[in-house]
Amino acid sequence: EIAALPLRAPTAYHLWRRAIGIFRVKASRERVARLNVLGFGGGVSELFLMLARHEGHRAIFCSGSPERRKHLAEQGIEGTEANVTADMLRL
C-alpha cells in the first residue's frame, strides 16, 4: 500500500486540479459552489475523492471492497447507497 502512494498521490492530485480547472471554465464558483464528485474503485479514486471532500465538495464512492467503503465513510465520503436526486444533478 505505501509503495503505491508515490504514484497514487501525484496522479490523483493532477487529475483533481485538471478536472476542477476545466469545470470552473464552464461553471463559476458563484454558480456552482459545491460539486458532486463520483469515484470508482481503486486507490487513485480514493485520494481523488479525499481531495474533493477536503475542498468541501460532496464525494461519492462507487464499488471497492467493504473495508475501503467503510474507511471512506468514516472520512465523510458517501457510498453509492445515497439516492441521487434532480437537485444533485442540476448545475
N, C-alpha and C positions, 0 to 999 in steps of 0.2 A: 504494500500500500504506500509506504513512504517513498519507495523508489520511483513510483509513477508521479508523485507530486510535482517534481520539476517540469514534467511535461503537461500535466493536467492544468496547473495553475496559470501558466502564461497563455495556454490555449483558451481557457475559459475567460480570462481577463481580456484577451484580444477580441474574442467573439462578442463579449458583452459591450466593450467600447464601440466596436463597429456597429452592432445591432442598435444600440441606443442612439448613436450618432445618426444613422440612416433614418431611424424612426423620427427623430426630432426634426429632420428636414421636412418631413411630411406633416407632423403634428407637434405644435409647440407645447411646452410645459404648461402654459396657461390653458390650452385647450384640453390636454390630457395629462394630468399630473401623475396619476398612479396607473401603471400598466399591469396587465395580467400577463405573466411570463410563464410559459409551459416548457418543461424539460422532460426528455425521455431517457430513462435508464442511465447507466454509466457515470463515471467519475467526473468527466468534463461537465456534464449537465448538472451534477450535484453542485460543483463550485460555481457554475453559471447562475444557478438559482440562489445560491448563497450571496453572490454579488448583488443580484436583483433585490433580494429581500433586505440586504444591508442598506440599499438606497431607498427603501420604503415602498417598493412595488409588491404586488401580490404574486407570490411564487407558487407554482403548482407542479407537482412531480407525478409523472406517469411511469408505471412499471417499476422495475428494480426489485430487489429482494425485500422480504418483510422487514428484515433488520435495517436496511437502508431507509425504507419508508418511515420506520419508527424513529430513526435518528434524525431525519429531516423534519418530521412532525414536531420533534422536541425543539427545533430551531424556528418554528413558525412557518415552515414550508408545507403547504397542504398537499394531500393526496388527491387522486382523481375522483374520490368519492364525493367531492363537493359538487353541488349542482351548478351548472353553467346557466346563467340567465341572460336575457337580452341586454340588460344593463351592463353586464360584464363585457359583452362583445361590442358595445356601442363606443365609437370614437368621438 
